[in-house]
Amino acid sequence: METGLAKGSNMGMIGGFEWVIILVIVLLLFGPSKLPQLAKGLGQSVKEFRDASKKNASEPDKEKSPDIKPEGSKEA
């Protein structure tokens, strides 16, 4: 059954021309004076996200309780 798409098509991926269009629209919306502030805020957000991800990956799960026993078990 054919889907109408060519094999190896890049459906869903953004190419170079699409990025140019997006950047022009952002430039028109926010203006050239606001872009450095937006880029700085985006960079700080990405840095904080990565730091938090690394911190969570290095810490073991404290929420899990390995001491829970089934109801029928007999231990002293």
Buried (B, 14 or more C-beta within 10 A) or exposed (E): EEEEEEEEEEEEEEEEEEEEEEEEEEEEEEEEEEEEEEEEEEEEEEEEEEEEEEEEEEEEEEEEEEEEEEEEEEEE
